[in-house]
């Protein structure tokens, strides 16, 4: 007997559709289930990654390596200090957690760029590759005579990706070239912390707030990787390489784009509004009997659904439209928020999540409810997430058992691709581990 | 005032500009809100021809979500940012004839992107299994919260939901204090970049082999990919948790208040940077201290807390500009925490055209975010802003599918294709004379 599936659309509930979807599910778990023997999208693409204590550069290399590029990380003989950047100093054999996570599929080679011989080797290597990632301070490689100017003459098709706080090509980048990049400073320079936190809290809890993970470094790396692939596509068509300049202090700013849009519209900075949102309500955390739940009601019908299950229908008249709920009168909004929280406190997390799901499943089958889907989920901690079967079925995590580094978990590459899935082929971290192999392959001996 | 012909030939030339690396790529964009639209937007910025399909009358619901209800010329700027350079058609996917139109467009597209709830595209007959039959080379991208397979696949999702089920949501805030979501729909914009990487990789692979593929992006998985928590948990047995303004991977680190009431973010990643900071502070004693000399030692919670306190006191006595000058002189990482108004006025962003002025024939002049990376040869460009629902119906259906005016009138009558409801956000700006618009009233063969 097949298990009954709960769906949230009447289009899915039709008998024919459900049957088709079951077949599709089977097909998908087969095509996405295994990566063994499948080709790699970037097979044959050669990358040199030079970064010094800068994970934006390291992760850019990692993403290309997950997709099958041959990524050679060049380090000074003492190793990249990024190896020791790690939460609370936690490490395995001196290797920090971020480095362990992002070390997949790379080749580790040492070259001393302060030495003439090292520079000659580097030039020889760079003349044979497609992509150079430079996450040193702007102008550093130029000052050694191995910057884009020189490399371009050796390799017409070279794609040179420079990652720095303010870019290599701006007045501010030139003026502040000596300031190294970090995630936190990049968040600050992007204006991101100014959108977080609650100015009504006591000091220092009212300060602009850091996003609690490497929001700037990861977004910068993904943007750099995507941009690099555009240039690579162009290179395949025309043979032409080019310079790409990425400013980590500008990625959140102009990819998400919220700050300039607000600045243009209102001619003043945003007011920080704590747990609220500037365009949607309810869209945030609520407190149940036993912990936090997250509620997202994007459309008016979703909000009506929420009022129904919380038995707060009396509020409907005053707060009918998103227009009523999105307001700069935060005190008024707080009164609604209090009512919702009070009602929420009558339920446990599981109860309210189930109520919302039941409501949505029912409304999917009824035209009268006009398709309201109040979404309520538990706000999970990572250890709770790891217990969720769904992710294990999808191989979201890779369990590593390494001869010298031991057992640990790393997140699998994203996304799932049917033909050329990104994958973790190996994890190794030793400084200069691949010197012999790479020196030989590129004629550097 | 331009006459119709002049204007349209100018606009059509813009469609096929030079130096656009993706100009031969056609994208069928079946997306709404942010996550899906930003994937096709990435491609559109580099010259791909993106055909965005919306529901007649109501359109993409994100049209109705501006900041604090502040519309700009009857439209939502946040929507413009996600939908520049696209062609807008409005087709009812639930009608068989609507489905047929979509399948016809899909058969001549290189990339199809959808972000309906999992299974919905399939149920409507426009999913991967149906499209790949008529277009085996297609790159088909499905975006959802939990992915297209697995027990949770049918659950609806948004940015914030993905943040919660991935464990991100509890990471921002002070220990024991209030928790904050990642702002500005980070849980949409980051997965969209993952999508951009995947589509570009798939296009490169297809260029070499002629093979298309299916791409399944789960928002929550993208958020999990950028967390250190799993590895930390598997090694220490504990959750990494949240740490307020301290980045636990760097010491000292934090957001500090200056003597002139501004905020400085400072984070020290290496021994070299630590020495530089101590020199700038004139604290040779601490530079020699065994507790702080080596990164892994310095990162221990008790040592990090100690050194953070000292840095906090020091920054209190300095102006923001003084700290930045010292950071540049000595070489340690520090930045002022800037706000929206500073950002829109900062010269260096205009120099790199990551934020720039765009001149649009319907909306006029606007300063808008363009793209964060500067390209030497193939820069990202905004050629035109978003358009009202169904604006390009005639242009797309006549030019790409060869329909006649008569065919189109019939489809309109049957409700298969449609236009905007007369609502702010969906319709053209009030001052705009749509009846004289050469593209909206596109006449075949007269270009």
Interface residues (C-beta under 8 A of the other chain):
Chain A: X5 X6 X7 X8 X9 X11 X12 X14 X17 X20 X21 X24 X25 X27 X28 X29 X31 X32 X39 X41 X42 X53 X63 X67 X81 X82 X84 X85 X86 X87 X88 X89 X90 X91 X92 X94 X96 X97 X98 X100 X101 X165 X166 X167 X169 X170 X171 X172 X173 X175 X176 X177 X178 X179 X180 X181 X182 X183 X184 X185 X186 X187 X188 X189 X190 X191 X192 X193 X194 X195 X196 X197 X198 X201 X204 X205 X207 X208 X209 X210 X211 X212 X213 X214 X215 X218 X219 X222 X223 X224 X225 X226 X227 X229 X230 X231 X232 X233 X234 X236 X237 X240 X242 X243 X244 X245 X246 X247 X249 X250 X251 X252 X253 X254 X255 X256 X257 X258 X259 X260 X261 X262 X263 X264 X265 X266 X267 X268 X269 X270 X274 X275 X277 X278 X279 X280 X283 X284 X285 X292 X294 X296 X298 X299 X322 X323 X326 X327 X328 X357 X360 X373 X375 X377 X378 X379 X380 X381 X382 X383 X384 X385 X386 X388 X389 X390 X391 X393 X394 X396 X397 X407 X408 X409 X410 X411 X412 X413 X414 X415 X416 X417 X418 X419 X420 X422
Chain B: X21 X22 X33 X42 X46 X61 X64 X65 X66 X67 X68 X69 X70 X72 X77 X78 X81 X94 X117 X119 X120 X122 X123 X124 X127 X129 X146 X147 X148 X149 X150 X151 X152 X153 X154 X155 X156 X157 X158 X160 X161 X163 X164 X165 X166 X167 X168 X169 X170 X171 X172 X173 X174 X177 X178 X179 X180 X181 X182 X183 X184 X185 X186 X189 X190 X191 X193 X194 X195 X196 X197 X198 X200 X201 X202 X203 X204 X205 X207 X208 X209 X211 X212 X213 X214 X215 X216 X217 X218 X221 X222 X224 X225 X226 X227 X228 X229 X230 X231 X232 X233 X234 X235 X236 X239 X240 X242 X243 X244 X245 X246 X247 X248 X249 X250 X253 X254 X255 X257 X263 X264 X265 X266 X267 X269 X270 X271 X272 X273 X295 X296 X297 X298 X299 X300 X301 X304 X324 X327 X328 X329 X331 X332 X333 X334 X335 X336 X337 X338 X339 X340 X341 X342 X343 X344 X345 X346 X347 X348 X349 X351 X352 X354 X355 X366 X367 X368 X369 X370 X371 X372 X373 X374 X375 X376 X377 X378
